[in-house]
Amino acid sequence: MGLVLILWIYTYASVKALQWRVSRNYETIVSIFSVEYLRSPNSNDITRLLVVADQRRFPGMLRSIDGMHWK
């Protein structure tokens, strides 16, 4: 019973440390890239995406996330 308890505590502590590290990395990444990537698209972005979609024969790519499926 003692060994199981020690292993459980060690595993729990490891998981908590990992969760803390991941959340810190997430916060750092969001603070660096949020201005450019986590914003609503403007008219220039939409125009560029529609041109790329036309070139790739991929119409409607802005309508639905289902557009991510390839044939």
Residue pairs with C-beta under 8 A, 6 or more apart in sequence:
30 38
41 49
46 62
49 61
49 62
50 61
50 62
53 59
53 60
53 61
53 62
58 67
60 67
61 67
